[in-house]
């Protein structure tokens, strides 16, 4: 169900991009918008992981530097049936984690020092399993593509704004009342598109992000074998994130297991993540609806 929903949202986002391109330049504008999106997505495919790690200030650590973390990642990657990802640490007291990489063969997992400090081993394993779920499901690429297309829509809408400012006032200037009314209608329609298209693109992008978090929670619970360990970790992270927000670029907030930029009150439509209570409720339903694994299996 989550995969189907993501497919529909991505298709809607692509359709919105083509609509904006057509509104800006007709048939040729739609083609230009499509080519523009392909170029941006190509660069995203190859460079998004390096950019994300660099923006987070993540440092790759060796087996000698972090033996427990490396062994845990390797064990869980084996259970997830994916290649062992690279391991990174972010020097931050705020507990959080994220994954990146265009595919499982180029995956990377990053955790903050704060995360290592507050979680027990079962909870840490569950968080890492969640991130491996993102890698296995290729969520890191899907989210990057969604963010790129949404950014392209915003850029095209800004271009349309400038086009209307410098060219729109001449619409309907040839004389007739009907032409003038048509020009005014076109101008109003263009302004509505300029205002609403970026908002709609952002809402779709965030909806995709929330959907993929639910999927990664379920995948992580299956990988580690204990949904309640992830539920416990999310409770801790939710409490700490309210007190210790991270200094990250807002465009990367969707990557983290919990929102690193916790704002007091925010409309649910503009959330990068589902409500933590909803995520915990689903994990508890998964735990009590099936066989529960014994905690403490991840002593390394």
ChimeraX commands (.cxc) that place a marker at each C-alpha (Angstrom):
marker #1 position 0.00,0.00,0.00 radius 0.5
marker #1 position 2.80,2.45,0.91 radius 0.5
marker #1 position 4.64,1.62,-2.34 radius 0.5
marker #1 position 1.48,2.23,-4.39 radius 0.5
marker #1 position 0.88,5.52,-2.59 radius 0.5
marker #1 position 4.47,6.61,-3.25 radius 0.5
marker #1 position 4.12,5.77,-6.96 radius 0.5
marker #1 position 0.93,7.83,-7.22 radius 0.5
marker #1 position 2.53,10.78,-5.42 radius 0.5
marker #1 position 5.64,10.71,-7.62 radius 0.5
marker #1 position 3.48,10.56,-10.74 radius 0.5
marker #1 position 1.44,13.52,-9.47 radius 0.5
marker #1 position 4.61,15.46,-8.74 radius 0.5
marker #1 position 5.91,14.78,-12.27 radius 0.5
marker #1 position 2.57,15.80,-13.76 radius 0.5
marker #1 position 2.67,19.03,-11.79 radius 0.5
marker #1 position 6.15,19.76,-13.14 radius 0.5
marker #1 position 4.95,19.28,-16.74 radius 0.5
marker #1 position 1.89,21.44,-16.05 radius 0.5
marker #1 position 4.06,24.28,-14.77 radius 0.5
marker #1 position 6.36,23.93,-17.77 radius 0.5
marker #1 position 3.39,24.07,-20.16 radius 0.5
marker #1 position 1.91,27.08,-18.35 radius 0.5
marker #1 position 5.26,28.84,-18.61 radius 0.5
marker #1 position 6.10,28.08,-22.24 radius 0.5
marker #1 position 3.42,25.96,-23.87 radius 0.5
marker #1 position 4.42,22.67,-25.49 radius 0.5
marker #1 position 8.07,23.74,-25.75 radius 0.5
marker #1 position 8.04,24.77,-22.09 radius 0.5
marker #1 position 6.76,21.35,-21.10 radius 0.5
marker #1 position 9.60,19.68,-23.00 radius 0.5
marker #1 position 12.17,22.04,-21.44 radius 0.5
marker #1 position 10.77,21.31,-17.97 radius 0.5
marker #1 position 11.03,17.57,-18.60 radius 0.5
marker #1 position 14.64,17.84,-19.82 radius 0.5
marker #1 position 15.47,20.10,-16.88 radius 0.5
marker #1 position 14.07,17.51,-14.47 radius 0.5
marker #1 position 16.06,14.72,-16.14 radius 0.5
marker #1 position 19.30,16.71,-15.78 radius 0.5
marker #1 position 18.62,17.54,-12.14 radius 0.5
marker #1 position 17.67,13.96,-11.33 radius 0.5
marker #1 position 20.83,12.72,-13.06 radius 0.5
marker #1 position 22.98,14.89,-10.84 radius 0.5
marker #1 position 20.94,13.83,-7.83 radius 0.5
marker #1 position 21.47,10.16,-8.66 radius 0.5
marker #1 position 25.26,10.49,-8.75 radius 0.5
marker #1 position 26.00,13.13,-6.12 radius 0.5
marker #1 position 23.16,13.23,-3.55 radius 0.5
marker #1 position 24.92,10.88,-1.09 radius 0.5
marker #1 position 28.14,12.89,-1.01 radius 0.5
marker #1 position 26.24,16.13,-0.69 radius 0.5
marker #1 position 24.06,14.80,2.15 radius 0.5
marker #1 position 27.03,13.48,4.12 radius 0.5
marker #1 position 28.98,16.68,3.58 radius 0.5
marker #1 position 26.08,18.90,4.66 radius 0.5
marker #1 position 25.64,16.81,7.81 radius 0.5
marker #1 position 29.33,17.02,8.69 radius 0.5
marker #1 position 29.51,13.22,8.74 radius 0.5
marker #1 position 32.89,11.51,9.10 radius 0.5
marker #1 position 33.47,7.97,7.89 radius 0.5
marker #1 position 34.80,5.72,10.66 radius 0.5
marker #1 position 36.81,2.54,10.33 radius 0.5
marker #1 position 36.33,-0.80,12.06 radius 0.5
marker #1 position 39.18,0.09,14.41 radius 0.5
marker #1 position 37.54,3.37,15.41 radius 0.5
marker #1 position 34.02,2.01,15.98 radius 0.5
marker #1 position 34.14,-1.79,16.21 radius 0.5
marker #1 position 30.77,-2.26,17.94 radius 0.5
marker #1 position 28.96,-0.03,15.45 radius 0.5
marker #1 position 30.61,-1.69,12.46 radius 0.5
marker #1 position 29.77,-5.20,13.67 radius 0.5
marker #1 position 26.17,-4.23,14.34 radius 0.5
marker #1 position 25.77,-2.69,10.89 radius 0.5
marker #1 position 27.34,-5.77,9.27 radius 0.5
marker #1 position 25.06,-8.19,11.16 radius 0.5
marker #1 position 21.94,-6.26,10.29 radius 0.5
marker #1 position 22.96,-5.77,6.66 radius 0.5
marker #1 position 23.37,-9.55,6.41 radius 0.5
marker #1 position 19.86,-10.03,7.79 radius 0.5
marker #1 position 18.53,-7.39,5.38 radius 0.5
marker #1 position 20.32,-9.16,2.50 radius 0.5
marker #1 position 22.05,-6.00,1.28 radius 0.5
marker #1 position 25.73,-5.07,0.93 radius 0.5
marker #1 position 27.32,-3.66,4.08 radius 0.5
marker #1 position 26.99,0.13,3.89 radius 0.5
marker #1 position 29.69,2.60,4.80 radius 0.5
marker #1 position 29.53,3.82,8.40 radius 0.5
marker #1 position 29.65,7.48,9.40 radius 0.5
marker #1 position 29.47,9.40,12.66 radius 0.5
marker #1 position 28.23,12.96,13.10 radius 0.5
marker #1 position 29.65,14.85,16.07 radius 0.5
marker #1 position 26.42,16.15,17.61 radius 0.5
marker #1 position 24.85,15.76,21.04 radius 0.5
marker #1 position 21.42,15.67,19.38 radius 0.5
marker #1 position 20.50,11.99,18.89 radius 0.5
marker #1 position 19.60,11.16,15.31 radius 0.5
marker #1 position 20.52,9.03,12.30 radius 0.5
marker #1 position 20.06,8.92,8.55 radius 0.5
marker #1 position 20.90,6.81,5.51 radius 0.5
marker #1 position 21.87,7.83,2.01 radius 0.5
marker #1 position 23.08,6.29,-1.24 radius 0.5
marker #1 position 21.61,5.87,-4.71 radius 0.5
marker #1 position 21.23,2.09,-4.31 radius 0.5
marker #1 position 22.07,-0.67,-1.78 radius 0.5
marker #1 position 25.53,-1.13,-3.31 radius 0.5
marker #1 position 26.38,2.50,-2.50 radius 0.5
marker #1 position 24.61,2.82,0.84 radius 0.5
marker #1 position 25.84,4.75,3.86 radius 0.5
marker #1 position 24.54,4.97,7.43 radius 0.5
marker #1 position 25.31,7.92,9.68 radius 0.5
marker #1 position 24.59,8.19,13.40 radius 0.5
marker #1 position 25.25,11.05,15.79 radius 0.5
marker #1 position 27.37,10.71,18.90 radius 0.5
marker #1 position 24.29,11.69,20.87 radius 0.5
marker #1 position 22.44,8.67,19.50 radius 0.5
marker #1 position 25.23,6.34,20.64 radius 0.5
marker #1 position 25.08,7.89,24.11 radius 0.5
marker #1 position 21.37,7.53,24.89 radius 0.5
marker #1 position 20.28,4.25,23.26 radius 0.5
marker #1 position 20.88,0.75,24.52 radius 0.5
marker #1 position 22.11,-1.87,22.06 radius 0.5
marker #1 position 18.68,-3.20,21.16 radius 0.5
marker #1 position 17.40,0.30,20.45 radius 0.5
marker #1 position 20.53,1.19,18.48 radius 0.5
marker #1 position 20.15,-1.99,16.41 radius 0.5
marker #1 position 16.52,-1.09,15.71 radius 0.5
marker #1 position 17.46,2.42,14.54 radius 0.5
marker #1 position 20.18,1.06,12.26 radius 0.5
marker #1 position 17.72,-1.54,10.92 radius 0.5
marker #1 position 15.30,1.29,10.13 radius 0.5
marker #1 position 18.02,3.05,8.13 radius 0.5
marker #1 position 18.92,-0.18,6.35 radius 0.5
marker #1 position 15.22,-0.49,5.50 radius 0.5
marker #1 position 15.47,2.87,3.73 radius 0.5
marker #1 position 18.48,1.63,1.77 radius 0.5
marker #1 position 16.88,-1.69,0.85 radius 0.5
marker #1 position 13.66,0.05,-0.25 radius 0.5
marker #1 position 15.69,2.66,-2.19 radius 0.5
marker #1 position 13.93,5.36,-0.21 radius 0.5
marker #1 position 17.06,7.48,-0.19 radius 0.5
marker #1 position 16.89,7.77,-3.98 radius 0.5
marker #1 position 13.10,8.23,-4.04 radius 0.5
marker #1 position 13.27,11.05,-1.49 radius 0.5
marker #1 position 16.12,12.73,-3.36 radius 0.5
marker #1 position 14.19,12.57,-6.64 radius 0.5
marker #1 position 11.05,13.95,-5.00 radius 0.5
marker #1 position 13.01,16.83,-3.46 radius 0.5
marker #1 position 14.68,17.53,-6.81 radius 0.5
marker #1 position 11.42,17.60,-8.79 radius 0.5
marker #1 position 9.78,19.80,-6.14 radius 0.5
marker #1 position 12.76,22.14,-6.35 radius 0.5
marker #1 position 12.48,22.24,-10.14 radius 0.5
marker #1 position 8.79,23.18,-9.88 radius 0.5
marker #1 position 9.64,26.00,-7.50 radius 0.5
marker #1 position 12.37,27.27,-9.82 radius 0.5
marker #1 position 10.04,27.19,-12.83 radius 0.5
marker #1 position 7.34,28.98,-10.86 radius 0.5
marker #1 position 9.87,31.69,-9.98 radius 0.5
marker #1 position 10.78,31.98,-13.67 radius 0.5
marker #1 position 7.08,32.33,-14.50 radius 0.5
marker #1 position 6.81,35.08,-11.91 radius 0.5
marker #1 position 9.54,37.08,-13.58 radius 0.5
marker #1 position 8.00,36.42,-17.01 radius 0.5
marker #1 position 4.65,37.79,-15.84 radius 0.5
marker #1 position 6.28,40.79,-14.20 radius 0.5
marker #1 position 8.12,41.83,-17.35 radius 0.5
marker #1 position 5.82,40.49,-20.08 radius 0.5
marker #1 position 2.39,39.88,-18.60 radius 0.5
marker #1 position 1.24,43.50,-18.50 radius 0.5
marker #1 position 1.19,43.66,-22.26 radius 0.5
marker #1 position -1.38,40.91,-22.50 radius 0.5
marker #1 position -4.58,42.08,-24.14 radius 0.5
marker #1 position -3.10,45.46,-25.06 radius 0.5
marker #1 position -4.22,45.25,-28.70 radius 0.5
marker #1 position -7.52,46.94,-27.96 radius 0.5
marker #1 position -10.65,44.86,-27.73 radius 0.5
marker #1 position -12.45,44.35,-24.44 radius 0.5
marker #1 position -12.57,40.60,-25.00 radius 0.5
marker #1 position -8.82,40.43,-25.55 radius 0.5
marker #1 position -8.25,42.56,-22.48 radius 0.5
marker #1 position -10.48,40.33,-20.38 radius 0.5
marker #1 position -8.68,37.26,-21.70 radius 0.5
marker #1 position -5.35,38.84,-20.86 radius 0.5
marker #1 position -6.46,39.62,-17.33 radius 0.5
marker #1 position -7.79,36.06,-16.90 radius 0.5
marker #1 position -4.49,34.67,-18.15 radius 0.5
marker #1 position -2.56,36.90,-15.77 radius 0.5
marker #1 position -4.71,35.86,-12.80 radius 0.5
marker #1 position -4.40,32.20,-13.77 radius 0.5
marker #1 position -0.63,32.57,-14.03 radius 0.5
marker #1 position -0.43,34.20,-10.62 radius 0.5
marker #1 position -2.51,31.41,-9.08 radius 0.5
marker #1 position -0.19,28.81,-10.66 radius 0.5
marker #1 position 2.90,30.65,-9.41 radius 0.5
marker #1 position 1.56,30.73,-5.85 radius 0.5
marker #1 position 0.02,27.26,-5.64 radius 0.5
marker #1 position 2.39,25.05,-7.67 radius 0.5
marker #1 position 5.38,25.28,-5.25 radius 0.5
marker #1 position 3.08,24.71,-2.27 radius 0.5
marker #1 position 1.48,21.70,-3.92 radius 0.5
marker #1 position 4.91,20.31,-4.85 radius 0.5
marker #1 position 6.13,20.71,-1.28 radius 0.5
marker #1 position 3.04,19.00,0.12 radius 0.5
marker #1 position 3.49,16.04,-2.25 radius 0.5
marker #1 position 7.20,15.77,-1.41 radius 0.5
marker #1 position 6.46,15.74,2.32 radius 0.5
marker #1 position 3.69,13.18,1.85 radius 0.5
marker #1 position 6.20,10.91,0.09 radius 0.5
marker #1 position 8.64,11.40,2.97 radius 0.5
marker #1 position 6.03,10.46,5.58 radius 0.5
marker #1 position 4.96,7.38,3.61 radius 0.5
marker #1 position 8.54,6.14,3.30 radius 0.5
marker #1 position 9.10,6.53,7.06 radius 0.5
marker #1 position 6.24,4.15,7.79 radius 0.5
marker #1 position 7.67,1.66,5.30 radius 0.5
marker #1 position 11.16,1.92,6.82 radius 0.5
marker #1 position 9.75,1.41,10.32 radius 0.5
marker #1 position 8.08,-1.82,9.21 radius 0.5
marker #1 position 11.17,-2.99,7.31 radius 0.5
marker #1 position 13.46,-2.16,10.23 radius 0.5
marker #1 position 11.22,-4.02,12.67 radius 0.5
marker #1 position 11.33,-7.09,10.45 radius 0.5
marker #1 position 15.10,-6.89,10.02 radius 0.5
marker #1 position 15.87,-6.58,13.72 radius 0.5
marker #1 position 13.04,-8.89,14.76 radius 0.5
marker #1 position 11.73,-6.61,17.53 radius 0.5
marker #1 position 9.26,-3.80,16.71 radius 0.5
marker #1 position 9.16,-2.72,20.36 radius 0.5
marker #1 position 12.89,-1.90,20.36 radius 0.5
marker #1 position 12.32,0.62,17.56 radius 0.5
marker #1 position 9.23,1.98,19.34 radius 0.5
marker #1 position 11.33,2.51,22.47 radius 0.5
marker #1 position 14.06,4.25,20.47 radius 0.5
marker #1 position 11.55,6.54,18.78 radius 0.5
marker #1 position 10.13,7.57,22.16 radius 0.5
marker #1 position 13.59,8.57,23.36 radius 0.5
marker #1 position 14.48,10.37,20.13 radius 0.5
marker #1 position 11.19,12.25,20.10 radius 0.5
marker #1 position 11.77,13.56,23.62 radius 0.5
marker #1 position 15.37,14.52,22.95 radius 0.5
marker #1 position 14.69,16.20,19.60 radius 0.5
marker #1 position 12.28,18.59,21.30 radius 0.5
marker #1 position 15.10,19.73,23.57 radius 0.5
marker #1 position 18.09,19.43,21.23 radius 0.5
marker #1 position 17.23,20.38,17.65 radius 0.5
marker #1 position 20.11,19.95,15.20 radius 0.5
marker #1 position 21.61,22.74,13.11 radius 0.5
marker #1 position 20.90,21.16,9.72 radius 0.5
marker #1 position 19.75,22.50,6.37 radius 0.5
marker #1 position 15.93,22.26,6.25 radius 0.5
marker #1 position 16.17,20.61,2.81 radius 0.5
marker #1 position 17.83,17.57,4.45 radius 0.5
marker #1 position 15.45,17.24,7.42 radius 0.5
marker #1 position 13.44,14.48,5.73 radius 0.5
marker #1 position 16.48,12.15,5.74 radius 0.5
marker #1 position 16.70,11.75,9.51 radius 0.5
marker #1 position 14.85,9.13,11.53 radius 0.5
marker #1 position 13.11,11.91,13.49 radius 0.5
marker #1 position 12.74,15.52,12.44 radius 0.5
marker #1 position 15.94,17.30,13.56 radius 0.5
marker #1 position 14.24,20.72,13.31 radius 0.5
marker #1 position 11.43,20.22,15.76 radius 0.5
marker #1 position 9.13,23.25,15.68 radius 0.5
marker #1 position 6.52,23.72,18.37 radius 0.5
marker #1 position 3.25,23.68,16.42 radius 0.5
marker #1 position 3.16,22.81,12.73 radius 0.5
marker #1 position 0.37,21.71,10.44 radius 0.5
marker #1 position 0.41,17.97,9.87 radius 0.5
marker #1 position 0.49,18.46,6.09 radius 0.5
marker #1 position 3.86,20.21,6.38 radius 0.5
marker #1 position 5.52,17.54,8.51 radius 0.5
marker #1 position 8.59,15.79,7.09 radius 0.5
marker #1 position 7.78,12.79,9.33 radius 0.5
marker #1 position 4.60,11.13,10.58 radius 0.5
marker #1 position 3.63,11.80,14.18 radius 0.5
marker #1 position 5.84,9.70,16.43 radius 0.5
marker #1 position 2.75,8.47,18.25 radius 0.5
marker #1 position 1.40,7.07,14.98 radius 0.5
marker #1 position 4.69,5.33,14.22 radius 0.5
marker #1 position 4.83,3.80,17.70 radius 0.5
marker #1 position 1.21,2.66,17.48 radius 0.5
marker #1 position 1.93,0.84,14.20 radius 0.5
marker #1 position 5.02,-0.80,15.64 radius 0.5
marker #1 position 3.13,-1.95,18.72 radius 0.5
marker #1 position 0.39,-3.36,16.51 radius 0.5
marker #1 position 3.06,-5.18,14.52 radius 0.5
marker #1 position 4.61,-6.54,17.73 radius 0.5
marker #1 position 1.44,-7.70,19.42 radius 0.5
marker #1 position -0.16,-8.89,16.21 radius 0.5
marker #1 position 2.61,-11.38,15.50 radius 0.5
marker #1 position 5.44,-13.26,17.14 radius 0.5
marker #1 position 7.63,-11.06,19.31 radius 0.5
marker #1 position 11.36,-11.61,19.38 radius 0.5
marker #1 position 13.29,-11.62,22.62 radius 0.5
marker #1 position 15.15,-8.39,23.29 radius 0.5
marker #1 position 18.82,-8.57,24.02 radius 0.5
marker #1 position 19.71,-10.56,20.91 radius 0.5
marker #1 position 22.10,-7.88,19.68 radius 0.5
marker #1 position 24.89,-8.13,22.24 radius 0.5
marker #1 position 28.12,-7.51,20.34 radius 0.5
marker link #1:1,2 radius 0.2
marker link #1:2,3 radius 0.2
marker link #1:3,4 radius 0.2
marker link #1:4,5 radius 0.2
marker link #1:5,6 radius 0.2
marker link #1:6,7 radius 0.2
marker link #1:7,8 radius 0.2
marker link #1:8,9 radius 0.2
marker link #1:9,10 radius 0.2
marker link #1:10,11 radius 0.2
marker link #1:11,12 radius 0.2
marker link #1:12,13 radius 0.2
marker link #1:13,14 radius 0.2
marker link #1:14,15 radius 0.2
marker link #1:15,16 radius 0.2
marker link #1:16,17 radius 0.2
marker link #1:17,18 radius 0.2
marker link #1:18,19 radius 0.2
marker link #1:19,20 radius 0.2
marker link #1:20,21 radius 0.2
marker link #1:21,22 radius 0.2
marker link #1:22,23 radius 0.2
marker link #1:23,24 radius 0.2
marker link #1:24,25 radius 0.2
marker link #1:25,26 radius 0.2
marker link #1:26,27 radius 0.2
marker link #1:27,28 radius 0.2
marker link #1:28,29 radius 0.2
marker link #1:29,30 radius 0.2
marker link #1:30,31 radius 0.2
marker link #1:31,32 radius 0.2
marker link #1:32,33 radius 0.2
marker link #1:33,34 radius 0.2
marker link #1:34,35 radius 0.2
marker link #1:35,36 radius 0.2
marker link #1:36,37 radius 0.2
marker link #1:37,38 radius 0.2
marker link #1:38,39 radius 0.2
marker link #1:39,40 radius 0.2
marker link #1:40,41 radius 0.2
marker link #1:41,42 radius 0.2
marker link #1:42,43 radius 0.2
marker link #1:43,44 radius 0.2
marker link #1:44,45 radius 0.2
marker link #1:45,46 radius 0.2
marker link #1:46,47 radius 0.2
marker link #1:47,48 radius 0.2
marker link #1:48,49 radius 0.2
marker link #1:49,50 radius 0.2
marker link #1:50,51 radius 0.2
marker link #1:51,52 radius 0.2
marker link #1:52,53 radius 0.2
marker link #1:53,54 radius 0.2
marker link #1:54,55 radius 0.2
marker link #1:55,56 radius 0.2
marker link #1:56,57 radius 0.2
marker link #1:57,58 radius 0.2
marker link #1:58,59 radius 0.2
marker link #1:59,60 radius 0.2
marker link #1:60,61 radius 0.2
marker link #1:61,62 radius 0.2
marker link #1:62,63 radius 0.2
marker link #1:63,64 radius 0.2
marker link #1:64,65 radius 0.2
marker link #1:65,66 radius 0.2
marker link #1:66,67 radius 0.2
marker link #1:67,68 radius 0.2
marker link #1:68,69 radius 0.2
marker link #1:69,70 radius 0.2
marker link #1:70,71 radius 0.2
marker link #1:71,72 radius 0.2
marker link #1:72,73 radius 0.2
marker link #1:73,74 radius 0.2
marker link #1:74,75 radius 0.2
marker link #1:75,76 radius 0.2
marker link #1:76,77 radius 0.2
marker link #1:77,78 radius 0.2
marker link #1:78,79 radius 0.2
marker link #1:79,80 radius 0.2
marker link #1:80,81 radius 0.2
marker link #1:81,82 radius 0.2
marker link #1:82,83 radius 0.2
marker link #1:83,84 radius 0.2
marker link #1:84,85 radius 0.2
marker link #1:85,86 radius 0.2
marker link #1:86,87 radius 0.2
marker link #1:87,88 radius 0.2
marker link #1:88,89 radius 0.2
marker link #1:89,90 radius 0.2
marker link #1:90,91 radius 0.2
marker link #1:91,92 radius 0.2
marker link #1:92,93 radius 0.2
marker link #1:93,94 radius 0.2
marker link #1:94,95 radius 0.2
marker link #1:95,96 radius 0.2
marker link #1:96,97 radius 0.2
marker link #1:97,98 radius 0.2
marker link #1:98,99 radius 0.2
marker link #1:99,100 radius 0.2
marker link #1:100,101 radius 0.2
marker link #1:101,102 radius 0.2
marker link #1:102,103 radius 0.2
marker link #1:103,104 radius 0.2
marker link #1:104,105 radius 0.2
marker link #1:105,106 radius 0.2
marker link #1:106,107 radius 0.2
marker link #1:107,108 radius 0.2
marker link #1:108,109 radius 0.2
marker link #1:109,110 radius 0.2
marker link #1:110,111 radius 0.2
marker link #1:111,112 radius 0.2
marker link #1:112,113 radius 0.2
marker link #1:113,114 radius 0.2
marker link #1:114,115 radius 0.2
marker link #1:115,116 radius 0.2
marker link #1:116,117 radius 0.2
marker link #1:117,118 radius 0.2
marker link #1:118,119 radius 0.2
marker link #1:119,120 radius 0.2
marker link #1:120,121 radius 0.2
marker link #1:121,122 radius 0.2
marker link #1:122,123 radius 0.2
marker link #1:123,124 radius 0.2
marker link #1:124,125 radius 0.2
marker link #1:125,126 radius 0.2
marker link #1:126,127 radius 0.2
marker link #1:127,128 radius 0.2
marker link #1:128,129 radius 0.2
marker link #1:129,130 radius 0.2
marker link #1:130,131 radius 0.2
marker link #1:131,132 radius 0.2
marker link #1:132,133 radius 0.2
marker link #1:133,134 radius 0.2
marker link #1:134,135 radius 0.2
marker link #1:135,136 radius 0.2
marker link #1:136,137 radius 0.2
marker link #1:137,138 radius 0.2
marker link #1:138,139 radius 0.2
marker link #1:139,140 radius 0.2
marker link #1:140,141 radius 0.2
marker link #1:141,142 radius 0.2
marker link #1:142,143 radius 0.2
marker link #1:143,144 radius 0.2
marker link #1:144,145 radius 0.2
marker link #1:145,146 radius 0.2
marker link #1:146,147 radius 0.2
marker link #1:147,148 radius 0.2
marker link #1:148,149 radius 0.2
marker link #1:149,150 radius 0.2
marker link #1:150,151 radius 0.2
marker link #1:151,152 radius 0.2
marker link #1:152,153 radius 0.2
marker link #1:153,154 radius 0.2
marker link #1:154,155 radius 0.2
marker link #1:155,156 radius 0.2
marker link #1:156,157 radius 0.2
marker link #1:157,158 radius 0.2
marker link #1:158,159 radius 0.2
marker link #1:159,160 radius 0.2
marker link #1:160,161 radius 0.2
marker link #1:161,162 radius 0.2
marker link #1:162,163 radius 0.2
marker link #1:163,164 radius 0.2
marker link #1:164,165 radius 0.2
marker link #1:165,166 radius 0.2
marker link #1:166,167 radius 0.2
marker link #1:167,168 radius 0.2
marker link #1:168,169 radius 0.2
marker link #1:169,170 radius 0.2
marker link #1:170,171 radius 0.2
marker link #1:171,172 radius 0.2
marker link #1:172,173 radius 0.2
marker link #1:173,174 radius 0.2
marker link #1:174,175 radius 0.2
marker link #1:175,176 radius 0.2
marker link #1:176,177 radius 0.2
marker link #1:177,178 radius 0.2
marker link #1:178,179 radius 0.2
marker link #1:179,180 radius 0.2
marker link #1:180,181 radius 0.2
marker link #1:181,182 radius 0.2
marker link #1:182,183 radius 0.2
marker link #1:183,184 radius 0.2
marker link #1:184,185 radius 0.2
marker link #1:185,186 radius 0.2
marker link #1:186,187 radius 0.2
marker link #1:187,188 radius 0.2
marker link #1:188,189 radius 0.2
marker link #1:189,190 radius 0.2
marker link #1:190,191 radius 0.2
marker link #1:191,192 radius 0.2
marker link #1:192,193 radius 0.2
marker link #1:193,194 radius 0.2
marker link #1:194,195 radius 0.2
marker link #1:195,196 radius 0.2
marker link #1:196,197 radius 0.2
marker link #1:197,198 radius 0.2
marker link #1:198,199 radius 0.2
marker link #1:199,200 radius 0.2
marker link #1:200,201 radius 0.2
marker link #1:201,202 radius 0.2
marker link #1:202,203 radius 0.2
marker link #1:203,204 radius 0.2
marker link #1:204,205 radius 0.2
marker link #1:205,206 radius 0.2
marker link #1:206,207 radius 0.2
marker link #1:207,208 radius 0.2
marker link #1:208,209 radius 0.2
marker link #1:209,210 radius 0.2
marker link #1:210,211 radius 0.2
marker link #1:211,212 radius 0.2
marker link #1:212,213 radius 0.2
marker link #1:213,214 radius 0.2
marker link #1:214,215 radius 0.2
marker link #1:215,216 radius 0.2
marker link #1:216,217 radius 0.2
marker link #1:217,218 radius 0.2
marker link #1:218,219 radius 0.2
marker link #1:219,220 radius 0.2
marker link #1:220,221 radius 0.2
marker link #1:221,222 radius 0.2
marker link #1:222,223 radius 0.2
marker link #1:223,224 radius 0.2
marker link #1:224,225 radius 0.2
marker link #1:225,226 radius 0.2
marker link #1:226,227 radius 0.2
marker link #1:227,228 radius 0.2
marker link #1:228,229 radius 0.2
marker link #1:229,230 radius 0.2
marker link #1:230,231 radius 0.2
marker link #1:231,232 radius 0.2
marker link #1:232,233 radius 0.2
marker link #1:233,234 radius 0.2
marker link #1:234,235 radius 0.2
marker link #1:235,236 radius 0.2
marker link #1:236,237 radius 0.2
marker link #1:237,238 radius 0.2
marker link #1:238,239 radius 0.2
marker link #1:239,240 radius 0.2
marker link #1:240,241 radius 0.2
marker link #1:241,242 radius 0.2
marker link #1:242,243 radius 0.2
marker link #1:243,244 radius 0.2
marker link #1:244,245 radius 0.2
marker link #1:245,246 radius 0.2
marker link #1:246,247 radius 0.2
marker link #1:247,248 radius 0.2
marker link #1:248,249 radius 0.2
marker link #1:249,250 radius 0.2
marker link #1:250,251 radius 0.2
marker link #1:251,252 radius 0.2
marker link #1:252,253 radius 0.2
marker link #1:253,254 radius 0.2
marker link #1:254,255 radius 0.2
marker link #1:255,256 radius 0.2
marker link #1:256,257 radius 0.2
marker link #1:257,258 radius 0.2
marker link #1:258,259 radius 0.2
marker link #1:259,260 radius 0.2
marker link #1:260,261 radius 0.2
marker link #1:261,262 radius 0.2
marker link #1:262,263 radius 0.2
marker link #1:263,264 radius 0.2
marker link #1:264,265 radius 0.2
marker link #1:265,266 radius 0.2
marker link #1:266,267 radius 0.2
marker link #1:267,268 radius 0.2
marker link #1:268,269 radius 0.2
marker link #1:269,270 radius 0.2
marker link #1:270,271 radius 0.2
marker link #1:271,272 radius 0.2
marker link #1:272,273 radius 0.2
marker link #1:273,274 radius 0.2
marker link #1:274,275 radius 0.2
marker link #1:275,276 radius 0.2
marker link #1:276,277 radius 0.2
marker link #1:277,278 radius 0.2
marker link #1:278,279 radius 0.2
marker link #1:279,280 radius 0.2
marker link #1:280,281 radius 0.2
marker link #1:281,282 radius 0.2
marker link #1:282,283 radius 0.2
marker link #1:283,284 radius 0.2
marker link #1:284,285 radius 0.2
marker link #1:285,286 radius 0.2
marker link #1:286,287 radius 0.2
marker link #1:287,288 radius 0.2
marker link #1:288,289 radius 0.2
marker link #1:289,290 radius 0.2
marker link #1:290,291 radius 0.2
marker link #1:291,292 radius 0.2
marker link #1:292,293 radius 0.2
marker link #1:293,294 radius 0.2
marker link #1:294,295 radius 0.2
marker link #1:295,296 radius 0.2
marker link #1:296,297 radius 0.2
marker link #1:297,298 radius 0.2
marker link #1:298,299 radius 0.2
marker link #1:299,300 radius 0.2
view
